[in-house]
Amino acid sequence: MSVVDTLAAGVRFGAEMFWETWWALVLGFTIAGAVETFVSEQRMSRVLGGSGLRELGLGTLFGAASSSCSFGAVATTKSLFKKGASPIASLAAFQFASTNLVIELGLVMWILLGWEFVLADYVAGLLLIVLLAGVFKFVVPESWFAAAREHVQAAEGVRDPVCGMDVDPTSDDVVTLETDSGTEYFCSESCKRTYREEREAGERQPSLATRQGWRLAAKNAVGEWKMLWTDIVAGFLVAGLIGAFVPRAWWTTLFDVGAQGSFTWVAASAIIGVTVGVVTFVCSVGNVPFAVILWSNGIAFGGVMSFIFADLIVPTITDAYRRYYGLRMAAVLFVGIFVTAVVSGIVIHYAWHGLGLVPAQGEAGGTAPSGYTTYLNAAFTLVFLAELYLMYGANADEDTERAHAH
């Protein structure tokens, strides 16, 4: 087969996987957009200051509800951490859950790999959060987190949240406001008053019964597409090209460390899975098509989970940690997530084997009837077009009406 033929086969393979998962992506982003619209983020951020089981659970729940791409999750987590959220609630729970325990990831995994992988993703993901929280609580000194918080504040400076001007918090003229999420600084009383009014208005959540509420939900759903479409396209394209160009023998050699079924093989698969996840740069939902390639070519079941969990330590995100929190905390996050992803993958591998939930090696595919794909895709394409209209067309119609009114 020529290079051109192989290239075409890879693109076709990626496109086929995208076709199989289109409806699931639209459904996942639609639900995520609705949750983001009708659940108050301000109230959410107020309860993440502690380091107990309650905050760990709430951080996980809010993270899963605040679906985001890896880069968006890191940025949101930084804001929560800067405002006073504890490392356990923000860096361990919220950040991981908002990329790896979200609806759209589970739906795509269900279609391409099967329900056993979806359930394993949630169970192993919760285990990883608990392990990472344990590392933060018992291994990393509190002074390191305090220094990381100071690094965030120093890197960004103190700005008036209304006008955006730099503010000197030590000045006698500075205006302050104590909130549940920390102290806010303003350059004037008018900015403080505006902030309070906007904050009070922001706490009045849009209603499910209003057109405006669903327009905001559609806007948030389309916003998810804007953040993630490059990762999604890259994930399917890379998976298709690797499936076409990389010989199966190469993968067999890569995962042939120790006898299949031995602890050495399982541990090596988990370590290799995380390493491949780091070097491929593919994040969030885009990891799942690549995981299909790994699973079809001999990686252990737990290695698939470890690979998927590596999306938060790809080089570009690790560099964001360095810029936000400093080099030391970036190293803590990289090593902590790497190790806990490996351990979680190993544990879930043996747990699922013990329960008889591991599919035959290389067997992939969800439980949705294949004949329904066309109908589901057609139905959710209409949903997607309606969301585009609510975000763009409806606004244009209102602008025209206002112009005629004037």
C-alpha beads as a LAMMPS data file, in Angstrom:
LAMMPS data file: protein, C-alpha beads

406 atoms
405 bonds

1 atom types
1 bond types

-500.0 500.0 xlo xhi
-500.0 500.0 ylo yhi
-500.0 500.0 zlo zhi

Masses

1 110.0

Atoms # bond

1 1 1 0.000 0.000 0.000
2 1 1 1.398 3.419 -0.962
3 1 1 1.861 6.265 1.498
4 1 1 -1.078 8.117 -0.032
5 1 1 -3.310 5.055 0.296
6 1 1 -2.231 4.554 3.903
7 1 1 -2.849 8.225 4.645
8 1 1 -6.326 7.990 3.146
9 1 1 -7.047 4.853 5.159
10 1 1 -5.969 6.619 8.367
11 1 1 -8.184 9.635 7.698
12 1 1 -11.090 7.345 6.829
13 1 1 -10.622 5.366 10.070
14 1 1 -10.603 8.568 12.130
15 1 1 -13.699 9.860 10.331
16 1 1 -15.542 6.594 10.993
17 1 1 -14.834 6.854 14.731
18 1 1 -15.992 10.477 14.716
19 1 1 -19.222 9.444 12.978
20 1 1 -19.873 6.781 15.605
21 1 1 -19.506 9.276 18.455
22 1 1 -21.046 12.476 16.979
23 1 1 -24.400 12.143 18.740
24 1 1 -22.719 11.340 22.055
25 1 1 -20.539 14.445 21.799
26 1 1 -23.523 16.696 21.095
27 1 1 -25.495 15.153 23.965
28 1 1 -22.571 15.485 26.371
29 1 1 -21.881 19.124 25.510
30 1 1 -25.599 19.979 25.654
31 1 1 -25.880 18.580 29.175
32 1 1 -22.650 20.314 30.191
33 1 1 -23.937 23.633 28.840
34 1 1 -27.204 23.277 30.764
35 1 1 -25.425 22.447 34.021
36 1 1 -23.084 25.405 33.620
37 1 1 -26.042 27.727 33.011
38 1 1 -28.431 26.601 35.702
39 1 1 -25.943 25.827 38.502
40 1 1 -24.368 28.799 40.303
41 1 1 -20.573 28.877 40.057
42 1 1 -20.355 31.545 42.754
43 1 1 -22.108 29.383 45.283
44 1 1 -19.992 26.454 44.165
45 1 1 -16.704 28.241 44.846
46 1 1 -17.676 29.288 48.374
47 1 1 -17.615 25.812 49.871
48 1 1 -14.206 24.613 48.670
49 1 1 -12.000 26.214 51.310
50 1 1 -11.604 23.226 53.624
51 1 1 -9.502 20.082 53.255
52 1 1 -11.887 17.442 54.566
53 1 1 -13.890 14.699 52.913
54 1 1 -16.798 17.093 52.390
55 1 1 -14.687 19.515 50.350
56 1 1 -13.064 16.622 48.481
57 1 1 -16.474 15.264 47.525
58 1 1 -17.900 18.658 46.586
59 1 1 -14.814 19.535 44.547
60 1 1 -15.235 16.259 42.647
61 1 1 -18.957 16.816 42.124
62 1 1 -18.538 20.422 40.989
63 1 1 -15.660 19.452 38.722
64 1 1 -17.687 16.749 37.007
65 1 1 -20.529 19.253 36.574
66 1 1 -18.164 21.956 35.258
67 1 1 -17.151 20.031 32.159
68 1 1 -14.164 21.554 30.398
69 1 1 -11.184 20.831 28.206
70 1 1 -7.902 20.214 30.015
71 1 1 -6.662 23.763 29.440
72 1 1 -9.952 25.285 30.563
73 1 1 -9.992 23.079 33.666
74 1 1 -6.471 24.176 34.614
75 1 1 -7.377 27.857 34.212
76 1 1 -10.572 27.510 36.270
77 1 1 -8.741 25.579 38.967
78 1 1 -6.113 28.299 39.153
79 1 1 -8.820 30.888 39.758
80 1 1 -10.440 28.784 42.486
81 1 1 -7.066 28.148 44.146
82 1 1 -6.145 31.833 44.006
83 1 1 -9.478 32.767 45.607
84 1 1 -8.881 30.461 48.565
85 1 1 -10.057 26.988 47.557
86 1 1 -7.919 24.346 49.251
87 1 1 -5.374 22.333 47.223
88 1 1 -7.356 19.171 47.922
89 1 1 -10.662 20.607 46.720
90 1 1 -9.207 22.434 43.700
91 1 1 -5.945 20.879 42.464
92 1 1 -6.816 17.295 43.410
93 1 1 -10.603 17.009 43.057
94 1 1 -12.043 19.783 40.881
95 1 1 -9.279 19.866 38.258
96 1 1 -9.187 16.119 37.647
97 1 1 -12.956 15.610 37.760
98 1 1 -13.648 18.429 35.303
99 1 1 -11.732 16.616 32.558
100 1 1 -11.854 12.907 33.378
101 1 1 -15.202 12.345 35.113
102 1 1 -17.406 14.279 32.702
103 1 1 -20.432 13.115 30.742
104 1 1 -19.084 13.565 27.219
105 1 1 -15.929 11.543 27.963
106 1 1 -18.030 8.697 29.348
107 1 1 -20.371 8.707 26.354
108 1 1 -17.544 8.597 23.810
109 1 1 -15.799 5.874 25.806
110 1 1 -19.021 3.878 25.961
111 1 1 -19.429 4.033 22.180
112 1 1 -15.801 3.269 21.255
113 1 1 -14.693 0.966 24.089
114 1 1 -17.706 -0.278 26.045
115 1 1 -19.472 0.264 29.356
116 1 1 -16.828 -1.665 31.288
117 1 1 -14.309 1.067 30.477
118 1 1 -16.751 3.824 31.434
119 1 1 -17.416 2.340 34.854
120 1 1 -13.697 1.733 35.351
121 1 1 -12.954 5.345 34.413
122 1 1 -15.230 6.673 37.156
123 1 1 -14.087 4.227 39.835
124 1 1 -10.373 4.591 39.036
125 1 1 -10.812 8.348 38.678
126 1 1 -12.289 8.613 42.168
127 1 1 -9.426 6.482 43.480
128 1 1 -6.891 8.783 41.810
129 1 1 -8.506 11.840 43.408
130 1 1 -8.338 10.235 46.856
131 1 1 -4.695 9.212 46.332
132 1 1 -3.719 12.663 45.067
133 1 1 -5.516 14.283 48.007
134 1 1 -3.542 11.993 50.319
135 1 1 -0.280 13.093 48.694
136 1 1 -1.222 16.751 49.131
137 1 1 -2.260 16.259 52.772
138 1 1 0.487 13.957 54.057
139 1 1 3.474 14.365 51.723
140 1 1 3.587 17.927 50.372
141 1 1 4.318 20.604 53.028
142 1 1 1.616 23.241 53.480
143 1 1 4.262 25.933 53.015
144 1 1 4.714 24.785 49.401
145 1 1 1.039 25.429 48.666
146 1 1 1.220 28.798 50.412
147 1 1 4.191 29.703 48.223
148 1 1 2.292 28.521 45.134
149 1 1 -0.673 30.735 46.040
150 1 1 1.647 33.703 46.494
151 1 1 3.230 32.902 43.117
152 1 1 -0.195 33.024 41.428
153 1 1 -1.039 36.325 43.048
154 1 1 2.365 37.833 42.286
155 1 1 2.319 36.628 38.681
156 1 1 -1.106 38.103 38.014
157 1 1 -0.885 41.075 40.347
158 1 1 -3.935 42.482 42.105
159 1 1 -6.515 43.950 39.776
160 1 1 -9.831 45.663 40.239
161 1 1 -12.293 42.953 39.063
162 1 1 -14.544 45.618 37.507
163 1 1 -12.291 48.074 35.667
164 1 1 -9.209 45.828 35.439
165 1 1 -6.792 48.455 36.781
166 1 1 -3.807 47.399 38.890
167 1 1 -4.440 47.961 42.590
168 1 1 -1.913 48.300 45.416
169 1 1 -3.431 46.352 48.337
170 1 1 -1.154 48.176 50.803
171 1 1 -2.356 51.646 49.759
172 1 1 -4.510 53.676 52.150
173 1 1 -6.784 54.608 49.238
174 1 1 -7.615 51.061 48.210
175 1 1 -11.251 49.962 48.627
176 1 1 -11.843 46.411 49.830
177 1 1 -14.722 43.980 50.066
178 1 1 -14.661 40.742 52.061
179 1 1 -16.368 37.879 50.229
180 1 1 -16.764 34.197 50.965
181 1 1 -14.025 33.475 48.420
182 1 1 -11.512 36.038 49.753
183 1 1 -10.778 39.770 49.723
184 1 1 -11.466 41.812 46.606
185 1 1 -9.636 45.119 45.975
186 1 1 -11.079 48.101 44.071
187 1 1 -9.753 51.418 42.866
188 1 1 -12.972 53.247 43.801
189 1 1 -16.254 52.938 45.681
190 1 1 -18.171 52.994 42.390
191 1 1 -16.319 49.911 41.155
192 1 1 -17.049 48.180 44.453
193 1 1 -20.740 49.055 44.147
194 1 1 -20.850 47.784 40.555
195 1 1 -19.173 44.552 41.615
196 1 1 -21.700 43.955 44.384
197 1 1 -24.613 44.613 42.044
198 1 1 -23.205 42.235 39.409
199 1 1 -22.498 39.619 42.048
200 1 1 -26.059 39.793 43.366
201 1 1 -27.411 39.612 39.817
202 1 1 -25.135 36.687 39.034
203 1 1 -26.559 34.687 41.927
204 1 1 -29.993 34.828 40.338
205 1 1 -29.690 31.787 38.130
206 1 1 -31.432 31.746 34.719
207 1 1 -34.742 29.900 34.777
208 1 1 -35.343 26.614 32.997
209 1 1 -38.665 28.040 31.814
210 1 1 -37.217 31.020 29.935
211 1 1 -35.890 31.347 26.414
212 1 1 -32.993 33.413 27.737
213 1 1 -31.959 30.577 30.032
214 1 1 -31.809 28.073 27.198
215 1 1 -30.046 30.572 24.978
216 1 1 -27.344 30.824 27.641
217 1 1 -27.264 27.028 27.861
218 1 1 -26.814 26.824 24.082
219 1 1 -24.070 29.451 24.266
220 1 1 -22.247 27.434 26.914
221 1 1 -22.633 24.223 24.898
222 1 1 -21.204 25.898 21.787
223 1 1 -18.469 27.331 24.014
224 1 1 -17.500 23.769 24.962
225 1 1 -17.151 22.987 21.240
226 1 1 -14.991 26.080 20.745
227 1 1 -12.638 24.954 23.507
228 1 1 -12.476 21.300 22.566
229 1 1 -12.882 20.966 18.801
230 1 1 -9.152 21.061 18.075
231 1 1 -8.470 18.378 20.695
232 1 1 -11.309 16.244 19.366
233 1 1 -10.279 16.517 15.718
234 1 1 -6.627 15.944 16.618
235 1 1 -7.546 12.913 18.699
236 1 1 -9.515 11.187 15.947
237 1 1 -6.986 12.151 13.267
238 1 1 -3.948 11.018 15.254
239 1 1 -5.668 7.759 16.200
240 1 1 -6.599 7.074 12.578
241 1 1 -3.122 7.843 11.228
242 1 1 -1.348 5.819 13.905
243 1 1 -3.725 2.930 13.309
244 1 1 -2.853 3.024 9.612
245 1 1 0.882 3.764 9.707
246 1 1 2.225 2.012 12.842
247 1 1 2.583 -1.752 12.349
248 1 1 0.883 -3.953 14.934
249 1 1 4.232 -5.665 15.575
250 1 1 5.631 -2.384 16.934
251 1 1 2.855 -2.093 19.511
252 1 1 3.200 -5.770 20.421
253 1 1 6.883 -5.212 21.150
254 1 1 6.170 -2.042 23.163
255 1 1 3.682 -3.798 25.449
256 1 1 5.545 -7.116 25.576
257 1 1 7.224 -6.421 28.929
258 1 1 6.822 -9.480 31.115
259 1 1 4.439 -12.367 30.578
260 1 1 0.921 -11.261 29.687
261 1 1 -1.198 -11.305 32.822
262 1 1 1.772 -10.910 35.173
263 1 1 2.175 -7.963 37.528
264 1 1 5.216 -6.836 35.546
265 1 1 3.122 -6.644 32.372
266 1 1 0.286 -4.780 34.086
267 1 1 2.614 -2.280 35.793
268 1 1 4.622 -1.739 32.603
269 1 1 1.398 -1.134 30.645
270 1 1 0.307 1.486 33.179
271 1 1 3.669 3.270 33.090
272 1 1 3.860 3.115 29.285
273 1 1 0.243 4.274 29.055
274 1 1 0.938 7.430 31.075
275 1 1 4.149 8.072 29.141
276 1 1 2.395 7.743 25.774
277 1 1 -0.348 10.031 27.068
278 1 1 2.221 12.674 27.977
279 1 1 4.190 12.619 24.727
280 1 1 1.188 12.542 22.371
281 1 1 -0.154 15.917 23.639
282 1 1 -3.764 14.808 22.978
283 1 1 -6.125 15.944 25.747
284 1 1 -9.579 15.218 27.171
285 1 1 -12.098 13.504 24.854
286 1 1 -9.503 13.264 22.097
287 1 1 -7.675 10.640 24.178
288 1 1 -10.395 8.025 23.740
289 1 1 -9.851 7.212 20.016
290 1 1 -6.134 6.822 20.734
291 1 1 -7.007 4.547 23.674
292 1 1 -8.846 2.282 21.215
293 1 1 -5.599 1.886 19.249
294 1 1 -3.644 0.997 22.401
295 1 1 -6.280 -1.455 23.616
296 1 1 -6.517 -3.129 20.198
297 1 1 -2.754 -3.654 20.128
298 1 1 -2.014 -5.291 23.442
299 1 1 -1.934 -2.800 26.325
300 1 1 -3.398 -4.058 29.598
301 1 1 -6.871 -2.914 30.649
302 1 1 -5.437 -0.807 33.464
303 1 1 -2.941 0.737 31.051
304 1 1 -5.855 2.210 29.075
305 1 1 -7.097 3.970 32.215
306 1 1 -3.620 5.261 33.054
307 1 1 -3.234 6.592 29.518
308 1 1 -6.533 8.504 29.669
309 1 1 -5.627 10.029 33.049
310 1 1 -2.403 11.527 31.647
311 1 1 -4.193 14.404 29.909
312 1 1 -3.402 16.771 32.798
313 1 1 0.372 16.364 32.591
314 1 1 1.084 16.868 28.896
315 1 1 4.016 19.283 28.394
316 1 1 1.917 22.353 27.541
317 1 1 -0.208 21.952 30.679
318 1 1 2.826 21.230 32.868
319 1 1 4.328 24.468 31.600
320 1 1 1.081 26.233 32.571
321 1 1 1.536 24.823 36.097
322 1 1 5.035 26.302 36.138
323 1 1 3.783 29.724 35.086
324 1 1 0.885 29.679 37.534
325 1 1 2.398 28.069 40.622
326 1 1 6.155 27.986 40.139
327 1 1 8.562 25.223 39.130
328 1 1 8.382 23.323 42.427
329 1 1 4.600 22.985 42.428
330 1 1 4.625 22.100 38.720
331 1 1 6.974 19.212 39.575
332 1 1 4.692 18.153 42.444
333 1 1 1.647 18.093 40.167
334 1 1 3.462 16.251 37.371
335 1 1 4.962 13.557 39.608
336 1 1 1.823 13.290 41.758
337 1 1 -0.539 12.799 38.820
338 1 1 1.909 10.481 37.022
339 1 1 2.305 8.162 40.019
340 1 1 -1.359 8.150 41.031
341 1 1 -2.425 7.497 37.426
342 1 1 -0.129 4.455 37.330
343 1 1 -1.331 3.166 40.710
344 1 1 -5.002 3.711 39.837
345 1 1 -4.548 1.880 36.544
346 1 1 -2.951 -1.111 38.264
347 1 1 -5.611 -1.272 40.989
348 1 1 -8.559 -1.025 38.581
349 1 1 -6.969 -3.679 36.335
350 1 1 -6.950 -6.277 39.117
351 1 1 -10.301 -5.154 40.539
352 1 1 -12.015 -5.533 37.156
353 1 1 -10.304 -8.868 36.522
354 1 1 -11.536 -10.093 39.883
355 1 1 -15.089 -9.019 39.015
356 1 1 -14.890 -10.507 35.514
357 1 1 -15.462 -7.120 33.859
358 1 1 -12.437 -6.998 31.562
359 1 1 -13.451 -7.611 27.911
360 1 1 -11.416 -9.933 25.715
361 1 1 -8.078 -8.317 24.841
362 1 1 -8.560 -5.887 21.962
363 1 1 -12.344 -6.239 21.924
364 1 1 -13.920 -2.784 21.690
365 1 1 -17.297 -1.250 21.055
366 1 1 -20.263 -0.015 23.039
367 1 1 -23.689 -1.533 23.508
368 1 1 -25.760 0.918 21.452
369 1 1 -27.335 -0.805 18.404
370 1 1 -25.178 0.079 15.422
371 1 1 -28.213 0.581 13.180
372 1 1 -29.327 3.477 15.367
373 1 1 -26.196 5.543 14.725
374 1 1 -27.617 7.280 11.653
375 1 1 -30.887 8.144 13.394
376 1 1 -29.161 9.355 16.555
377 1 1 -26.710 11.435 14.536
378 1 1 -29.545 12.991 12.532
379 1 1 -31.530 13.834 15.671
380 1 1 -28.599 15.364 17.537
381 1 1 -27.465 17.255 14.448
382 1 1 -30.802 19.073 14.675
383 1 1 -30.062 19.769 18.364
384 1 1 -26.644 21.123 17.423
385 1 1 -28.108 23.361 14.696
386 1 1 -30.716 24.642 17.156
387 1 1 -27.940 25.558 19.588
388 1 1 -26.080 27.410 16.852
389 1 1 -29.253 29.313 16.013
390 1 1 -29.905 30.223 19.647
391 1 1 -26.360 31.531 19.966
392 1 1 -25.989 33.328 16.619
393 1 1 -29.223 33.503 14.646
394 1 1 -31.490 34.480 17.526
395 1 1 -29.156 37.291 18.528
396 1 1 -29.107 38.576 14.955
397 1 1 -32.905 38.522 14.844
398 1 1 -33.101 40.537 18.069
399 1 1 -30.579 43.056 16.751
400 1 1 -32.737 43.519 13.630
401 1 1 -35.846 44.007 15.756
402 1 1 -34.106 46.636 17.881
403 1 1 -32.920 48.454 14.739
404 1 1 -36.497 48.556 13.374
405 1 1 -37.808 49.723 16.751
406 1 1 -35.445 52.703 16.717

Bonds

1 1 1 2
2 1 2 3
3 1 3 4
4 1 4 5
5 1 5 6
6 1 6 7
7 1 7 8
8 1 8 9
9 1 9 10
10 1 10 11
11 1 11 12
12 1 12 13
13 1 13 14
14 1 14 15
15 1 15 16
16 1 16 17
17 1 17 18
18 1 18 19
19 1 19 20
20 1 20 21
21 1 21 22
22 1 22 23
23 1 23 24
24 1 24 25
25 1 25 26
26 1 26 27
27 1 27 28
28 1 28 29
29 1 29 30
30 1 30 31
31 1 31 32
32 1 32 33
33 1 33 34
34 1 34 35
35 1 35 36
36 1 36 37
37 1 37 38
38 1 38 39
39 1 39 40
40 1 40 41
41 1 41 42
42 1 42 43
43 1 43 44
44 1 44 45
45 1 45 46
46 1 46 47
47 1 47 48
48 1 48 49
49 1 49 50
50 1 50 51
51 1 51 52
52 1 52 53
53 1 53 54
54 1 54 55
55 1 55 56
56 1 56 57
57 1 57 58
58 1 58 59
59 1 59 60
60 1 60 61
61 1 61 62
62 1 62 63
63 1 63 64
64 1 64 65
65 1 65 66
66 1 66 67
67 1 67 68
68 1 68 69
69 1 69 70
70 1 70 71
71 1 71 72
72 1 72 73
73 1 73 74
74 1 74 75
75 1 75 76
76 1 76 77
77 1 77 78
78 1 78 79
79 1 79 80
80 1 80 81
81 1 81 82
82 1 82 83
83 1 83 84
84 1 84 85
85 1 85 86
86 1 86 87
87 1 87 88
88 1 88 89
89 1 89 90
90 1 90 91
91 1 91 92
92 1 92 93
93 1 93 94
94 1 94 95
95 1 95 96
96 1 96 97
97 1 97 98
98 1 98 99
99 1 99 100
100 1 100 101
101 1 101 102
102 1 102 103
103 1 103 104
104 1 104 105
105 1 105 106
106 1 106 107
107 1 107 108
108 1 108 109
109 1 109 110
110 1 110 111
111 1 111 112
112 1 112 113
113 1 113 114
114 1 114 115
115 1 115 116
116 1 116 117
117 1 117 118
118 1 118 119
119 1 119 120
120 1 120 121
121 1 121 122
122 1 122 123
123 1 123 124
124 1 124 125
125 1 125 126
126 1 126 127
127 1 127 128
128 1 128 129
129 1 129 130
130 1 130 131
131 1 131 132
132 1 132 133
133 1 133 134
134 1 134 135
135 1 135 136
136 1 136 137
137 1 137 138
138 1 138 139
139 1 139 140
140 1 140 141
141 1 141 142
142 1 142 143
143 1 143 144
144 1 144 145
145 1 145 146
146 1 146 147
147 1 147 148
148 1 148 149
149 1 149 150
150 1 150 151
151 1 151 152
152 1 152 153
153 1 153 154
154 1 154 155
155 1 155 156
156 1 156 157
157 1 157 158
158 1 158 159
159 1 159 160
160 1 160 161
161 1 161 162
162 1 162 163
163 1 163 164
164 1 164 165
165 1 165 166
166 1 166 167
167 1 167 168
168 1 168 169
169 1 169 170
170 1 170 171
171 1 171 172
172 1 172 173
173 1 173 174
174 1 174 175
175 1 175 176
176 1 176 177
177 1 177 178
178 1 178 179
179 1 179 180
180 1 180 181
181 1 181 182
182 1 182 183
183 1 183 184
184 1 184 185
185 1 185 186
186 1 186 187
187 1 187 188
188 1 188 189
189 1 189 190
190 1 190 191
191 1 191 192
192 1 192 193
193 1 193 194
194 1 194 195
195 1 195 196
196 1 196 197
197 1 197 198
198 1 198 199
199 1 199 200
200 1 200 201
201 1 201 202
202 1 202 203
203 1 203 204
204 1 204 205
205 1 205 206
206 1 206 207
207 1 207 208
208 1 208 209
209 1 209 210
210 1 210 211
211 1 211 212
212 1 212 213
213 1 213 214
214 1 214 215
215 1 215 216
216 1 216 217
217 1 217 218
218 1 218 219
219 1 219 220
220 1 220 221
221 1 221 222
222 1 222 223
223 1 223 224
224 1 224 225
225 1 225 226
226 1 226 227
227 1 227 228
228 1 228 229
229 1 229 230
230 1 230 231
231 1 231 232
232 1 232 233
233 1 233 234
234 1 234 235
235 1 235 236
236 1 236 237
237 1 237 238
238 1 238 239
239 1 239 240
240 1 240 241
241 1 241 242
242 1 242 243
243 1 243 244
244 1 244 245
245 1 245 246
246 1 246 247
247 1 247 248
248 1 248 249
249 1 249 250
250 1 250 251
251 1 251 252
252 1 252 253
253 1 253 254
254 1 254 255
255 1 255 256
256 1 256 257
257 1 257 258
258 1 258 259
259 1 259 260
260 1 260 261
261 1 261 262
262 1 262 263
263 1 263 264
264 1 264 265
265 1 265 266
266 1 266 267
267 1 267 268
268 1 268 269
269 1 269 270
270 1 270 271
271 1 271 272
272 1 272 273
273 1 273 274
274 1 274 275
275 1 275 276
276 1 276 277
277 1 277 278
278 1 278 279
279 1 279 280
280 1 280 281
281 1 281 282
282 1 282 283
283 1 283 284
284 1 284 285
285 1 285 286
286 1 286 287
287 1 287 288
288 1 288 289
289 1 289 290
290 1 290 291
291 1 291 292
292 1 292 293
293 1 293 294
294 1 294 295
295 1 295 296
296 1 296 297
297 1 297 298
298 1 298 299
299 1 299 300
300 1 300 301
301 1 301 302
302 1 302 303
303 1 303 304
304 1 304 305
305 1 305 306
306 1 306 307
307 1 307 308
308 1 308 309
309 1 309 310
310 1 310 311
311 1 311 312
312 1 312 313
313 1 313 314
314 1 314 315
315 1 315 316
316 1 316 317
317 1 317 318
318 1 318 319
319 1 319 320
320 1 320 321
321 1 321 322
322 1 322 323
323 1 323 324
324 1 324 325
325 1 325 326
326 1 326 327
327 1 327 328
328 1 328 329
329 1 329 330
330 1 330 331
331 1 331 332
332 1 332 333
333 1 333 334
334 1 334 335
335 1 335 336
336 1 336 337
337 1 337 338
338 1 338 339
339 1 339 340
340 1 340 341
341 1 341 342
342 1 342 343
343 1 343 344
344 1 344 345
345 1 345 346
346 1 346 347
347 1 347 348
348 1 348 349
349 1 349 350
350 1 350 351
351 1 351 352
352 1 352 353
353 1 353 354
354 1 354 355
355 1 355 356
356 1 356 357
357 1 357 358
358 1 358 359
359 1 359 360
360 1 360 361
361 1 361 362
362 1 362 363
363 1 363 364
364 1 364 365
365 1 365 366
366 1 366 367
367 1 367 368
368 1 368 369
369 1 369 370
370 1 370 371
371 1 371 372
372 1 372 373
373 1 373 374
374 1 374 375
375 1 375 376
376 1 376 377
377 1 377 378
378 1 378 379
379 1 379 380
380 1 380 381
381 1 381 382
382 1 382 383
383 1 383 384
384 1 384 385
385 1 385 386
386 1 386 387
387 1 387 388
388 1 388 389
389 1 389 390
390 1 390 391
391 1 391 392
392 1 392 393
393 1 393 394
394 1 394 395
395 1 395 396
396 1 396 397
397 1 397 398
398 1 398 399
399 1 399 400
400 1 400 401
401 1 401 402
402 1 402 403
403 1 403 404
404 1 404 405
405 1 405 406
